[in-house]
Amino acid sequence: MIELLFVACLSTAPDQCQERSLLYTDITPMTCMMGAQPELAKWTETHPAFTVTGWSCRMVRDGEREA
């Protein structure tokens, strides 16, 4: 499983940030890196109060996922 991990901050309060993630089961880490910006652009369209300040792709092992 691949996780696109990103930091989203409130546009009106840039010091209030949260870690968010999108999980994928059918892509490679390279595909995640190449497709991250369009995916994050879609996310910000549906979450207009936030701006993305950073992101990364990583492998997620079964024991690392939160419930």
C-alpha positions, 0 to 999 in steps of 0.5 A, a space after each residue: 500500500 502506498 500513502 500520499 502523506 501531506 500537510 494541510 494548513 488553514 488558509 486563514 490561519 497558516 499556523 494551524 496545520 494537520 497531517 492528512 493522507 490518501 491511501 492507494 493499493 494499486 500504484 507504485 511509489 514512483 506513480 505516487 510521486 508523479 501523480 501527487 500534484 494533480 491529486 493534491 490539486 483535486 483535494 484542495 478543490 474539495 477543501 478550499 479552506 486549506 492549502 497544502 504546504 508539503 507532501 511525500 509518498 511512502 510505503 505503508 506496512 500493514 501494522 502502520 495503518 491507523 484504524 
